C-alpha cells in the first residue's frame, strides 16, 4: 500500500498521502496511520532534493506557505487529539473530495478552456493555513499547496522541486507540534522502517514511470482518483455510526 501510494507521488508530485491514508484506513485505525506515516513522509521528498537539479526558490512564496502552515498545523493537531475516528474519516473524505474537485476544475480551466488562474504569490499564507490545518488533522496538507504552486510555477521539474521543499518543511513542523502536544500515543513504531523503505522505493519508481506518461492525461486522472478516495472514506465513516 505504501509502495503503490508513493508511486503516485513520484509520478504526479502529490497525491501519495491521499491514497496512503485511504488504503491504510481499510486495515488499521486512521489515527494510527496518520501519526505513524508522519515519520516517513519526508524521506521521499528529501531524497528528491538530494539528487534533483536545484532551482532558486522564491523565498517570499515559501515564507508565506510555511508561516501559514505553522498556524494551521497548530490548530489541526489540537483537533486531531479530540476528534473521533468516524468523524475523522468523514472529515478526511470531504477534504479529499474537495481537493479533487478543485484540482480538476483548475486543470479544466487551464488546459481545456485556457483561462488564466487567479492564484497569486500573495495568497500563499492563506493556502499555508489551509494546508496546515488539514496536515495536522489528517496528515496531508500538500494538495492545496501543490495546486497553488502548480498555478504559479510553470516548469514541471521546478514545481516538483519546490513542492518537495515544502513537504519536508511541513512534515518537520508537524512532528514538532505533535511532540509538543504529546500526540504520539497511537504511533506504530514497528512499522516506520518498512514504510520508510517502501515510500522511497515507490517514489523513485514513480519518477521513472513518469518519463513515459503523458502529463496532461496524468493531471486529469489524479483528481478523479482523489474524489474516489474521498467517497471511500466518507462511506467507511458513516458505516461506523
C-alpha positions in Angstrom: 0.0 0.0 0.0 2.8 2.4 0.9 4.8 1.5 -2.2 1.8 2.0 -4.5 0.8 5.3 -2.9 4.3 6.7 -3.3 4.4 5.6 -6.9 1.5 8.1 -7.4 3.5 10.7 -5.5 6.6 10.2 -7.7 4.6 10.4 -10.9 2.4 13.4 -10.2 4.2 15.4 -7.5 1.4 14.9 -5.0 -1.4 12.6 -4.1 0.6 9.8 -2.4 -0.7 10.8 1.0 -4.3 10.7 -0.1 -4.1 7.2 -1.4 -2.0 6.1 1.6 -4.5 7.4 4.2 -7.4 5.8 2.3 -5.8 2.4 1.8 -4.4 2.2 5.4 -7.7 3.2 6.9 -9.1 0.0 5.5 -6.8 -2.2 7.6 -5.9 -0.1 10.7 -7.1 2.8 12.8 -6.9 6.0 10.8 -5.3 8.0 13.6 -2.5 5.4 14.0 -2.0 5.5 10.2 -1.7 9.3 10.1 0.7 9.6 13.1 2.9 6.7 12.0 3.4 7.7 8.4 4.2 11.2 9.5 7.6 9.9 10.5 8.4 8.7 6.9 6.6 11.3 4.8 9.7 13.5 4.4 12.0 10.7 3.3 10.9 10.5 -0.3 10.8 14.3 -1.0 14.1 14.7 0.8 15.7 12.1 -1.4 14.5 14.0 -4.4 16.1 17.2 -3.2 19.4 15.4 -2.8 19.7 14.4 -6.4 17.4 16.8 -8.3 18.5 19.8 -10.3 18.5 22.8 -7.9 16.3 25.8 -8.5 16.5 29.1 -6.8 13.4 29.1 -4.6 11.1 32.1 -4.3 11.8 32.9 -0.7 8.8 35.1 -0.3 6.5 32.4 -1.6 8.0 29.7 0.7 7.8 32.1 3.7 4.1 32.7 3.1 3.4 29.0 2.8 5.4 27.9 5.9 4.3 30.7 8.2 0.7 29.9 7.3 1.3 26.2 7.7 2.7 26.6 11.2 -0.5 28.3 12.3 -2.7 25.8 10.6 -0.8 22.7 11.9 -1.1 24.0 15.5 -4.9 24.2 15.1 -5.2 20.9 13.2 -3.1 19.0 15.8 -5.4 20.1 18.6 -8.4 18.9 16.6 -6.7 15.5 15.9 -6.4 14.9 19.7 -10.2 15.2 20.3 -11.9 14.1 17.1 -13.3 10.5 17.0 -12.3 8.0 14.3 -15.6 8.0 12.3 -15.8 11.8 12.2 -12.1 11.9 11.2 -12.9 9.5 8.3 -15.8 11.6 7.1 -13.8 14.8 7.5 -10.9 13.4 5.6 -13.2 12.1 2.9 -14.8 15.5 2.4 -11.4 17.1 2.3 -10.2 14.7 -0.4 -13.3 15.2 -2.5 -12.9 18.9 -2.2 -9.3 19.0 -3.4 -10.1 16.5 -6.2 -12.9 18.7 -7.5 -10.9 21.9 -7.1 -7.8 20.5 -8.8 -10.0 19.1 -11.6 -11.6 22.4 -12.1 -8.2 24.2 -12.1 -7.0 21.7 -14.8 -10.2 22.1 -16.8 -9.7 25.9 -16.8 -6.1 25.9 -17.6 -5.8 23.1 -20.1 -9.3 22.8 -21.7 -10.5 26.4 -21.7 -7.1 28.1 -21.5 -8.2 30.5 -18.8 -5.8 32.4 -16.6 -5.6 31.4 -12.9 -6.5 33.9 -10.2 -4.0 32.4 -7.8 -1.1 34.7 -6.9 2.0 34.6 -4.7 0.4 36.7 -2.0 -2.2 34.0 -1.4 0.5 31.7 0.0 -0.2 32.5 3.7 -3.9 31.5 3.4 -3.0 28.4 1.4 -0.5 27.6 4.1 -3.1 27.9 6.9 -5.5 25.6 5.0 -2.7 23.1 4.2 -1.5 23.2 7.8 -5.0 22.6 9.3 -5.5 19.5 7.2 -1.9 18.4 7.6 -2.4 18.5 11.4 -5.7 16.6 11.3 -5.3 14.0 8.5 -1.6 14.1 7.9 -2.0 15.5 4.4 -1.6 19.2 3.7 0.2 19.0 0.3 -2.7 19.2 -2.2 -3.7 22.8 -1.5 0.0 23.9 -1.7 0.5 21.8 -4.8 -2.4 23.4 -6.5 -1.1 26.8 -5.5 2.4 26.1 -6.7 1.3 24.4 -10.0 -0.6 27.6 -10.9 2.4 29.8 -10.2 5.4 27.7 -11.3 5.1 26.7 -14.9 8.0 24.3 -15.3 7.1 20.9 -14.0 10.5 19.9 -12.7 10.8 23.2 -10.8 7.3 22.7 -9.4 8.3 19.2 -8.2 11.5 20.6 -6.6 9.6 23.3 -4.7 6.8 21.0 -3.5 9.5 18.7 -2.2 11.0 21.5 -0.2 7.6 22.4 1.2 6.8 18.7 2.1 10.0 18.4 4.0 9.4 21.6 6.0 5.7 20.8 6.5 6.4 17.3 8.0 9.1 18.7 10.2 6.8 21.3 11.7 4.0 18.8 12.1 6.2 16.3 14.0 7.5 19.1 16.3 3.9 20.2 17.1 2.7 16.6 17.6 5.6 16.2 20.0 4.8 19.3 21.9 1.2 18.2 22.3 2.1 14.7 23.3 0.2 13.2 20.4 2.4 10.2 19.7 0.4 7.6 21.8 -1.1 5.9 18.7 2.2 5.6 16.7 3.1 2.1 15.5 6.9 2.4 15.7 7.4 -1.1 14.5 6.1 0.0 11.0 8.3 3.0 10.5 11.4 1.2 9.0 9.3 -0.9 6.5 7.1 2.1 5.5 10.2 4.3 5.0 11.9 1.8 2.6 8.6 1.4 0.7 8.0 5.1 0.4 11.4 5.9 -1.1 11.3 2.9 -3.4 7.8 3.8 -4.6 8.7 7.5 -5.1 11.6 6.7 -7.3 9.7 4.1 -9.2 7.0 6.7 -9.9 9.6 9.2 -11.1 10.9 6.6 -13.5 7.4 5.8 -14.8 6.6 9.5 -15.2 9.1 9.7 -18.1 6.8 7.6 -20.2 3.4 9.1 -19.3 1.6 11.9 -21.0 1.5 14.6 -18.3 -1.9 16.0 -19.5 -3.7 12.7 -19.0 -1.9 12.1 -15.7 -3.1 15.5 -14.4 -6.6 14.7 -15.4 -6.6 11.2 -13.7 -5.3 12.2 -10.3 -8.3 14.5 -9.3 -10.7 11.7 -10.3 -8.9 9.1 -8.2 -8.7 11.6 -5.3 -12.5 12.0 -5.4 -12.9 8.2 -5.3 -10.7 8.1 -2.2 -12.9 10.7 -0.5 -16.1 8.7 -1.3 -14.5 5.5 0.2 -13.6 7.3 3.5 -17.0 9.0 3.8 -18.7 5.7 3.3 -16.5 4.0 5.9 -17.1 6.7 8.4 -20.8 6.8 8.0 -21.0 3.0 8.4 -19.2 3.2 11.7 -22.1 5.0 13.4 
